[in-house]
Amino acid sequence: MSASFLEIFPVATLSNFDEEAYLRANPDVQDAISNGHFQSALNHFTLFGLKEKRRLDKSETHELKVLKSEKKSRIRHILRDDMPFTEDEGCFDFLTPSLRDEFSIIDTHAVSSNDYDSDFLNLIERNKEGLVLDCGAGSRKYYYPHVVNFEIAKYPSTDVLGVGETLPFKDNSFDAVISLTVLEHVKDPWRCAAELLRVLRPGGEIICCVPFLQPFHGYPHHYYNMTGQGLKNLFGDRVTINRHEVPASLFPIWSLNWILNSWCDGLSPETKEKFLDMTVRDLVKNPIDYLHHDFVTQLNPVKNFELASGTVLHGTKK
């Protein structure tokens, strides 16, 4: 392989600065140049970008194209031959109109991007001689020659397009599988979990991360949060659980912070200031005492659904 990994969106420095890559990563700079505020990308970078740690977009470089071409050749033999697909220079596309319709896949301008923590990085390193599936990879900053980035949206790092409920890979194709905050977004997580295990070789490793007490975060949909018991139930006795834990990146403080900040965003400026003056002692009182307070009644409908303790559906059978 050409490299251990390629950083697709590196921080711009004096030694690696590339004008075209800087403008691709920073469209606001292009707008500022067009409006006459800066003479060039380098002018902006030296005045502001270096201090702001602006990034480069190396998705159009020859180096990435070579790596993607090599990976396509490497994984072609593990693609299922019973599913139609198209391909271009950097990606196999299994997202047929019928799959898009069945699983409600829509085009979106949202960008999903999470970094690997040490456990995921160690798994990638341990399996560097094999193949690792990153199911629902999002937009990855680092491109590994042996990690297959599977997505419903085409990012610079995407290798294969499709849906998790019908993975376009043959049985036992991968030495390890990564699923990082993905299963809450798939329409049928039980089917997706079964697919992850189908393409994982016997004895292969899987790391799966899902949210529990996180607010609604549609990308482009958000269907299911899971308890720890729910996550284990999803895989049942088909896997041997080596560890099941809450890492620092998922400590409860993140949920508390997310909920409170999002709650503030759903209030008028005046009500928000009153809400911010409340103490933790205030907030742990009986919620029924607050049902008529402004910070509860004036929370907008979108935020009510995002932060709801639960929702109620009323329907009539067709």
N, C-alpha and C positions, 0 to 999 in steps of 0.2 A: 504494500500500500504506500501511497505517496506521503502520508503524514499520519501522526497519531490522532490529530484532530485539527480542524481549521476553525478559527474564530471568525464568524460571519459578520458580527457587529462589534469590532474592537473599539476601544476608546482611542480617539485621535490623539496623536502625539507629534512632536516636531520631526521625529524620525520616520513615521509611517504615513504622514499626511498625503492624501490623495484628493484632489479637488472634486472630481466626479463622484467618488465614494462619499465624500463629505456632504455634497448637495443631495444625493439620494437619501441619506440618513436624516437630513435636516431640511425638509421642504420650506420651513419658515425662513431659512437663510436665503434660499432661492428667491422667495417673495421679497425679502428685504433688499436684495441686490437689484431686482427688477424695479423696485420703487426708489432706487437711487440712494439707499441708506448705507450701502457698502459697495466698495469697488469690486470685490471678488470674494470667493469663499475663503481664501487665505487671509484676506483682510479681516473678515469676521472672526476666523479662528484665532488669529493672533491677539485680537482685542478682547474677545469674549469666550470663544469656544474652548480654548485650552484650559481656562480657569473653570468653565462649566463642565468639563469632561465630556464634551460632545463626542458622539460615536461616528464611525464610518460604516457604510453599507457595502460589504464586499461580495454581495450576492451575484454580481455580474462579472466577477473576476474569472480568468481562465483556470485558476487553481481549483475553484469550487466546481466548475464545469467538468474538469478532469475527474475529481473525486466522485461526482454524481454519476458520471459515465461508467467508472469502475464499479461502483456499487450496483448499478443497474445490471451489469454483466454478471455480477456475483449472485444476485438474487433472482435472476430470470428463471432459473430452473426450479425454484420453490413456489412460483406462482401457480395458482390453480388453473387447469386447462378447461374447466367447465364454466368459467365466468368471462363475459366479454369485457374488453378494455381497450383503451387507446394509450398511446405514449408519445411523449415529446422528448426533447433533449435531456430533461432532468427528472421526469416523473412518469410512473405508471398510473393511469386513471381508470379505476373501476367504478366510479360514481355514475352509474347509468341513470337515466331519467326515472326508471321504475324504482331503483333503490332510493333516490332522492325523495320520491313521492311516498314510499312505504315508511321511511324513517324521518320524514319531515325535515330534510336537509335543505337549508336555504342559504343563499349567498349572503355574506356578512362582511362588513368592513372592520369588525372588531378583531383585535389581535389577542390571542391567547398565548401567554409566555410565562413559564415558570422555570426557575433554575433547578438543576439537580442538587440534592444535598449529598452529604458524604456517603450515605448508604447506597444511593443510586450510582454515584461515581465509582464506588468500590465494586459494585456489581458489573458495571461496564468494563472496568479494568480486569476483573477476574475472567471475563469472557471475551477478551480481546482477540483470541484466536478463533472465536466462533461468530455467531450472529445473535444480536439482541434486538427484540422488537420493542419499540417505544410506541405504544398504542395511544393515540391522541396526543401526539408530541407537542402540538402547538408550534410556535415559532422558536426554534432553538438558536441560541447565540453561538453554540459550538457544534460543528459538524464532524461526527465520528464515522470513519469508513466502515465500521462493523455494526453500527446501530441503524436500523431501518426505521425512519420517521414516518409513521402512518397517521393520516389526518383526513378530516372532511373538508379542510380548506387548504388551498395551495399557498404555502409560504416558501421562502427561499430554501428552507431546510427540508421541505417535504419530499419524500421519496415515492410514496404510494398513497393514492387517494381511494377512500372507500368508507364503509361503515363497520363499526366494531361488532355488530351483531352478525355480520357475514364476512369474516376476514378472508381475503383473497389469497391465502397461503395454504400450502399442503400441510397435512398432519406432521407433527414432530419436526417442524422446520427450524425452530429457534432454540438456542441454548439458554436463553433467559428472556423474560418479558417484564416490561415496565408499564405500569398504569398509574399515572400521577394526576390525581384530581380529574378523572375522566368519567367514571361510571355514574356519577350523579347527572351527567349530561346526555347519556344515551337513553333511548326510548325503552329498551329492554335490557337492563343490566344483568339479569340472569342468563340470557342468551349470550351476551357479550362475554361474561365471565367464562361460560362454557367454551366459547371460541378461543379465548386466551389460553385455556388449558389444552385445547385441541392442537394448537400450533406449537405448543411448548413440548420439547422432548421429555420423555420420562427421566426424572432426576434433575430436570432443569429448574432454575430459580425463578420465582416471581415476586415482585414487590408491588403491592397495590395500596394506594392512598386515596381515601375518600373523606369528604367532610361530614361532620355531624351537626354541631351547632354553628353553622354558617348561614347568613342570610341568603336570600335568593340572589343568584348571580347568573343570569341567562347568557349562555354562550353556545350557539344561539338560543339554546333551550336549557332549562335546569329542571330535571324531573324528580330526582330522589337524593335526599341525604340519608345517611345510614348510621345507626349505632354501631359500636364495636361488635356486638352480637350479630347484627345484621350483616356486617362485612364477612364475618366467619361463616355465617349461614349461606352466603352467596356462593362460596366455594365448597362448603360441606366437607365430606371426608375425602375429597379428591386431592387435597394437598396436606402435607405435613407442616403444621405451623411451627416454625423455628422461633419466631418472636412476634409479638403483637403489642405495640406500644404507642405512646403519644410523644412524638419528638418535640423539640423546642419550637419548631416552626408551626406546631399545631396546639401549643398550650392554650388553655382557656382564655388567657388574657387577649389573644388575637380576636376571639369571638366577641368578648366584651367591648374591646376597643372599636371593632367594626360596627357593632350594633349602636353604640352611643354616638359615634361620628355620623353614621348614616341617619340616625334619628335627628340629630342637629340639622342636617342638610334638608330635612323635610319640614322644617318649621320656619315661620316668618322670623325676620331678624329680632324683633322685640321678644317673641316667645322663646326663641333660641337662647337669648341672654339670660332669661329667667331660669330656663332649664339648666344652663351651665352653672348657675349659682347653687343648684341643689347639691346636697351631699350624698355620699353613699348611704349614710344612715337614713336619709329621706327615701332613697330609691328602694331600700329593702323592706319598707313598710308594706302593709297589705295593699295589693294593687287595686282592690275595690274602692279604696279611699281616693284614688286618683282618676277614676273613670270620667269625671266631669271637669278635670283640669285642662287648661289650654294645651299643654304639651302632649296631651293624649288626644283630645277631640280635634285639634287643628293639624295633626299629622296628616299629610296628603295621602290620597288613596294609593298611589304607587308605593310609597314607603310602608303603608300598612300591609300591603301584600309582600313586600320585600322582607319585613321584619316580623311578620305575624307569628304568634304562638301556634296558630293553626288556621286552616281555612275550611269553610263549609260549602259543599256543592249541593244545589237543589236541581233536580232534573225530572224529566218525564220520558219514559221508555218510548222509543220510536215504534 
